[in-house]
């Protein structure tokens, strides 16, 4: 197992970063998003929130706080998935692009869920998550 020393070491954060690139590229590549600026901004904000909450939670002093931020990140992943349906229904993305981005968002949500389960399984909550957070699947 690899010790997690920085939020950048967290697999869920790494894959969330890939998801951010995918969503931003989808918004940039379709002019229809440009005519619905608020919607494009909303889905971009939600996807960045996933990465941000993982990072912010990692910097907190307890596993409990970290877990709370991971739940928020997971909620943001669900928000992105819901917004992908709206983008598909409005013709902003193709079915193929929807499937690709939705699949990545599902992977990110599963990674976050796994990390939450891992943290909740810990008997004691150390003051700093970096002291005992070891997992190559998180």
C-alpha positions in Angstrom: 0.0 0.0 0.0 1.1 3.5 -0.7 1.0 6.1 2.0 -1.1 9.2 1.2 1.0 12.2 2.1 -0.7 14.9 -0.1 -4.2 15.2 -1.5 -2.7 14.7 -4.9 -1.8 11.1 -3.9 -5.5 10.3 -3.5 -6.7 8.2 -6.5 -10.2 9.7 -6.2 -8.7 13.2 -6.5 -6.6 12.2 -9.5 -9.6 10.7 -11.3 -11.7 13.7 -10.4 -9.1 15.9 -12.1 -9.5 13.8 -15.3 -13.3 14.3 -15.0 -12.8 18.1 -14.7 -10.8 18.1 -17.9 -13.5 16.0 -19.6 -16.4 18.3 -18.5 -14.5 21.5 -19.4 -13.6 20.1 -22.8 -17.3 19.2 -23.4 -18.4 22.7 -22.5 -15.7 24.3 -24.7 -16.2 22.1 -27.7 -20.0 22.7 -28.1 -21.2 26.2 -29.0 -24.7 25.3 -27.6 -23.2 25.5 -24.2 -22.2 29.1 -25.0 -25.8 30.0 -25.5 -26.5 28.6 -22.1 -23.7 30.2 -20.1 -25.3 29.7 -16.7 -25.7 25.9 -17.3 -22.1 25.5 -18.5 -20.9 27.4 -15.5 -23.0 25.3 -13.2 -21.7 21.9 -14.4 -18.2 23.2 -14.3 -18.6 24.5 -10.8 -20.0 21.1 -9.7 -17.2 19.1 -11.2 -14.5 21.3 -9.7 -16.3 20.9 -6.3 -15.4 17.2 -6.4 -11.7 17.8 -6.5 -11.9 20.8 -4.1 -13.8 18.9 -1.4 -11.4 16.0 -1.5 -8.4 18.4 -1.1 -10.1 20.5 1.6 -11.2 17.4 3.5 -7.7 16.0 3.4 -6.3 19.2 5.0 -8.7 18.9 8.0 -7.6 17.7 11.4 -9.7 14.7 11.8 -10.9 11.6 9.8 -14.5 12.7 10.7 -14.1 16.0 9.0 -12.3 14.4 6.1 -15.2 11.9 5.7 -17.7 14.8 5.8 -15.9 16.5 2.9 -15.8 13.2 1.0 -19.6 12.9 1.3 -19.9 16.4 -0.1 -17.6 15.5 -3.0 -19.7 12.4 -3.7 -22.8 14.6 -3.7 -21.1 16.9 -6.3 -20.4 13.8 -8.4 -24.1 13.0 -8.4 -24.9 16.6 -9.3 -22.6 16.3 -12.3 -24.3 13.1 -13.4 -27.7 14.7 -13.2 -26.5 17.7 -15.1 -25.1 15.4 -17.8 -28.7 14.2 -18.4 -29.8 17.8 -18.8 -26.9 18.4 -21.3 -27.8 15.3 -23.2 -31.5 16.2 -23.3 -30.7 19.7 -24.5 -28.5 18.4 -27.3 -25.4 20.0 -25.7 -23.5 16.6 -25.7 -23.9 13.5 -27.8 -24.9 10.1 -26.4 -21.3 8.9 -26.8 -19.9 11.9 -24.9 -22.6 11.5 -22.2 -21.6 7.8 -21.8 -17.9 8.6 -21.6 -18.2 11.4 -19.0 -20.9 9.7 -17.0 -18.7 6.6 -16.8 -15.8 8.6 -15.5 -18.1 10.4 -13.0 -19.4 7.0 -11.8 -15.8 5.8 -11.4 -15.0 8.9 -9.3 -18.1 8.4 -7.1 -17.2 4.7 -6.5 -13.6 5.7 -5.6 -14.9 8.3 -3.1 -17.4 5.7 -1.7 -14.6 3.2 -1.2 -12.5 5.8 0.5 -15.3 6.8 2.8 -15.8 3.1 3.8 -12.1 2.8 4.4 -12.1 5.8 6.7 -15.2 4.8 8.5 -13.7 1.4 9.2 -10.9 3.0 11.2 -11.4 2.5 14.9 -9.7 5.6 16.0 -9.7 9.0 14.4 -6.2 10.4 14.4 -5.8 14.2 14.5 -4.2 14.3 11.0 -5.4 12.0 8.1 -1.9 12.0 6.7 -0.6 10.0 9.7 -2.5 6.8 8.9 -4.1 7.1 5.5 -2.7 4.2 3.6 -4.5 2.9 0.6 -3.6 2.5 -3.1 -7.3 2.4 -4.0 -8.4 5.6 -2.5 
